[in-house]
Amino acid sequence: MAGSLVLPHSVADARCPADPLTVCDVTHLNSVKVAGIADVRGTSDVRQALRKWQGKVSVGGGRFSMGGQTAIEGGLQLDMRPMNTVVNFDPAKKTVRVQAGMRWRDLQSLIDPHGLSVRTMQSYASFTVGGSVSVNCHGRYVGHGPVSRSVRALQLVLPHGEVVEANRQTQSDLFYAAIGGYGGVGVITEVELDLDENFRIERATASVALEDYPAWFREKVQSDPQVLLHNADLFPRDFDAPRCVTWSRTSKPLSVAARLTPTGGKYTKEQLFLWAMTELPGGSSLRKGVAKTMEDKPAVVWRNFEASLDVAQLEPASRDDSSYVLQEYFVPEHHFVSFARKMSALMQSTRTGTVNVSIRHSPADEPVWMAWARQDVFSFVVYYKQGVSLAAQRQVAQWTRAMIDLALSHDGSYYLPYQLHATMEQFVRAYPGAARFSKLRQELGASRLTNTLWSYYRV
Ligand SMILES: Cc1cc2nc3c(=O)[nH]c(=O)nc-3n(C[C@H](O)[C@H](O)[C@H](O)COP(=O)(O)OP(=O)(O)OC[C@H]3O[C@@H](n4cnc5c(N)ncnc54)[C@H](O)[C@@H]3O)c2cc1C
């Protein structure tokens, strides 16, 4: 039962078995045994798979979600990654329509020669467009909010194989339910997006007192039209001194000539650093020091270069004994200081293994049903290291629930692509749109379109 200290499907130390029918997520903490995995290359393949297989069906994009959101025990997983071509590209109108399994990085290679950029995406480019829309991702973009705002239209395959075009005017319920819908109302087969211009950006850093940060952000970041990206990091032990990094439009000469971050890079230095930071005594001050030295170096890069980072940069050498995991919390602007202070107290009194907490801002979402930003919010992304043992998983569940309670007590919410530690009550409070979402699923006969997330919270 979701309310007790039982984990969704862990009954032992977490392992990622080398079995082609076991779907593991990026943390290796969650593995789901499926009955089959179907590669799909086009909308007709998706329809055919739904017709042929009568059991439960889940959808897999890049599989970077962290709680079994792409699979269901004994079901069929549709692997969207082979669906990766451009359907229509209009550089003059700055729009593109792609198959949903395309990764941002592949799209960037196609649009960069036309001087264009993805408008809104995560901090890394390894995710699929469909997976990003299905979680309603966001990035460091100032004033952009979630990706929903740059989605013009979706092509969806509904549970019985019907193909539907959904946008803000036509089939708008499906449009706003499928964005952030984690594959629960239909399979997104195509996504049409607004694009932006690519331009040079320059990095600036600043240290700001925690109490001053919201006003500083409003004055120096939010109200400056030249600013594109911004985040502020909090470091252990105190998590109370925001170190801000802001990227603004510039015409200065480039310090990095490459237009895009190369793919397939080896990140051995980064792996070593991550290990030293989390294993060596005084490791966390190492992080602070290196961050400061790197950030204070002048940097002028193409927007597409900074937007095309590879998640491989964060991948540890091994996830056998421990794993690096993310969480994210959203709180209304006026609760920023109170939440940050209480989070800092919680992290100092509990062993959370937190490496850093990254702060970003998002304006309220559009009428997305499963919106995580129902008003203008600051978000707190927690990056932490945990053991794989059952005891470690239980301990993480405990402090995660305390963090969710803290966010809820500040009229806030938490992000769903991560581990499923929230209780049923916490989930319902954070996502009041879930009841309407569940009703739509029933009307569409979509109960077979499911995954560990929807099954755990009985949506
Ligand atoms: C290192 C790292 C950094 C991250 N940074 C950010 C960040 O900056 N901002 C942010 O918002 N998030 C961030 N995330 C979370 C990330 O955005 C989500 O995990 C996202 O879902 C990843 O995309 P994916 O292609 O791997 O999706 P998957 O994990 O494969 O799928 C996610 C969900 O979408 C569903 N889905 C996938 N494709 C489709 C489709 N075509 N149709 C219907 N449903 C579908 C799946 O069933 C699943 O429920 C980060 C994650 C990691 C691991």
The ligand as a MOL file (V3000), in Angstrom:
LIG
                    3D

  0  0  0     0  0            999 V3000
M  V30 BEGIN CTAB
M  V30 COUNTS 53 58 0 0 0
M  V30 BEGIN ATOM
M  V30 1 C 20.8990 13.4680 -15.2620 0
M  V30 2 C 19.4850 13.9290 -15.3880 0
M  V30 3 C 19.2200 15.2850 -15.4830 0
M  V30 4 C 17.8970 15.7300 -15.5830 0
M  V30 5 N 17.6650 17.0520 -15.7030 0
M  V30 6 C 16.4040 17.4970 -15.8300 0
M  V30 7 C 16.1320 18.8830 -16.0230 0
M  V30 8 O 17.0280 19.7090 -16.1090 0
M  V30 9 N 14.8330 19.2650 -16.1250 0
M  V30 10 C 13.8040 18.3650 -16.0810 0
M  V30 11 O 12.6500 18.7710 -16.1990 0
M  V30 12 N 14.0440 17.0640 -15.9020 0
M  V30 13 C 15.3100 16.6100 -15.7940 0
M  V30 14 N 15.5310 15.2830 -15.6710 0
M  V30 15 C 14.3820 14.3630 -15.7180 0
M  V30 16 C 14.0510 14.0480 -17.1780 0
M  V30 17 O 13.5100 15.1930 -17.7920 0
M  V30 18 C 13.0010 12.9620 -17.2830 0
M  V30 19 O 13.4860 11.8120 -16.6760 0
M  V30 20 C 12.6120 12.6830 -18.7350 0
M  V30 21 O 11.4940 11.8360 -18.7540 0
M  V30 22 C 13.6730 12.0080 -19.4830 0
M  V30 23 O 13.2970 11.7580 -20.8270 0
M  V30 24 P 13.3390 10.2840 -21.3770 0
M  V30 25 O 13.3060 10.3730 -22.8680 0
M  V30 26 O 14.4390 9.5230 -20.7760 0
M  V30 27 O 11.9340 9.7470 -20.8460 0
M  V30 28 P 11.6000 8.3060 -20.2020 0
M  V30 29 O 12.2360 8.1960 -18.8860 0
M  V30 30 O 11.8820 7.2400 -21.1870 0
M  V30 31 O 10.0070 8.4480 -20.0230 0
M  V30 32 C 9.4790 9.3120 -19.0680 0
M  V30 33 C 7.9540 9.1150 -19.0340 0
M  V30 34 O 7.3950 9.5260 -20.2730 0
M  V30 35 C 6.6870 8.4610 -20.8880 0
M  V30 36 N 6.9560 8.5340 -22.3250 0
M  V30 37 C 8.1570 8.5360 -22.9410 0
M  V30 38 N 7.9950 8.7000 -24.2620 0
M  V30 39 C 6.6740 8.7870 -24.4800 0
M  V30 40 C 5.8670 8.9430 -25.6410 0
M  V30 41 N 6.4100 9.0660 -26.8440 0
M  V30 42 N 4.5190 8.9720 -25.5110 0
M  V30 43 C 3.9340 8.8570 -24.2810 0
M  V30 44 N 4.6500 8.7100 -23.1490 0
M  V30 45 C 6.0030 8.6750 -23.2500 0
M  V30 46 C 7.2200 7.1890 -20.2630 0
M  V30 47 O 6.2610 6.1560 -20.3010 0
M  V30 48 C 7.5250 7.6530 -18.8540 0
M  V30 49 O 6.3600 7.5950 -18.0760 0
M  V30 50 C 16.8250 14.7950 -15.5710 0
M  V30 51 C 17.1020 13.4270 -15.4680 0
M  V30 52 C 18.4170 12.9940 -15.3850 0
M  V30 53 C 18.6830 11.5390 -15.3030 0
M  V30 END ATOM
M  V30 BEGIN BOND
M  V30 1 1 1 2
M  V30 2 1 2 3
M  V30 3 2 2 52
M  V30 4 2 3 4
M  V30 5 1 4 5
M  V30 6 1 4 50
M  V30 7 2 5 6
M  V30 8 1 6 7
M  V30 9 1 6 13
M  V30 10 2 7 8
M  V30 11 1 7 9
M  V30 12 1 9 10
M  V30 13 2 10 11
M  V30 14 1 10 12
M  V30 15 2 12 13
M  V30 16 1 13 14
M  V30 17 1 14 15
M  V30 18 1 14 50
M  V30 19 1 15 16
M  V30 20 1 16 17
M  V30 21 1 16 18
M  V30 22 1 18 19
M  V30 23 1 18 20
M  V30 24 1 20 21
M  V30 25 1 20 22
M  V30 26 1 22 23
M  V30 27 1 23 24
M  V30 28 2 24 25
M  V30 29 1 24 26
M  V30 30 1 24 27
M  V30 31 1 27 28
M  V30 32 2 28 29
M  V30 33 1 28 30
M  V30 34 1 28 31
M  V30 35 1 31 32
M  V30 36 1 32 33
M  V30 37 1 33 34
M  V30 38 1 33 48
M  V30 39 1 34 35
M  V30 40 1 35 36
M  V30 41 1 35 46
M  V30 42 1 36 37
M  V30 43 1 36 45
M  V30 44 2 37 38
M  V30 45 1 38 39
M  V30 46 1 39 40
M  V30 47 2 39 45
M  V30 48 1 40 41
M  V30 49 2 40 42
M  V30 50 1 42 43
M  V30 51 2 43 44
M  V30 52 1 44 45
M  V30 53 1 46 47
M  V30 54 1 46 48
M  V30 55 1 48 49
M  V30 56 2 50 51
M  V30 57 1 51 52
M  V30 58 1 52 53
M  V30 END BOND
M  V30 END CTAB
M  END
